[in-house]
């Protein structure tokens, strides 16, 4: 009987984890296909757009760059002498790749202590909160995906100080985020 009870508990616990998507959707280049495969994503992003004013396409492009829509994405490990693991590059985790300290600030300011970085609703809400703060403090339009991404990547202080200007690779990434947001926006206009 004890063996059966353990098996039942294991099956119950395993079934509880099915609501999060650890793998990327199949077609990341087509917004309509992406939301058809994962309609929860669109629902979460629309809720964030209503609450924080950040367009769905900007959220999608940022998530694409940060995690490729992988809910449990982490930064790569670092290695000493090329073989000895010494930890990850940063504490970034989840769809939004939010750092521990910034995530804790979000939880405290919004009162959403139960928020999880691997939950699409919480991750998009975090992004909306962060981008609204960037707009409020720095005047960066919420529709300007490239500039919002730079402030997201560098932090608001780094962005205000122009730290991104010394990183041509990052400027290229931000331009790609802006282009992807424009692509997603045009695709979203044609989705049924």
ABEGO torsion letter per residue (X at the ends): XAAAAAAAAAAAAAAAAAABBABBBABAABAAAAAAABAAAAAAAAAAAAAAGBBAAAAAAAAAAAAGGBAABBBBBBBBGGABBAEBABABBEAAGBBAAAAAAAAAAAGBAABBAABAAAAAAAAAAAAAAAAAAAGBBAABAAAAAAAAAAEAAAAAAGAAAABAAAAAAAAAAAAAAAAAAAAAAABX
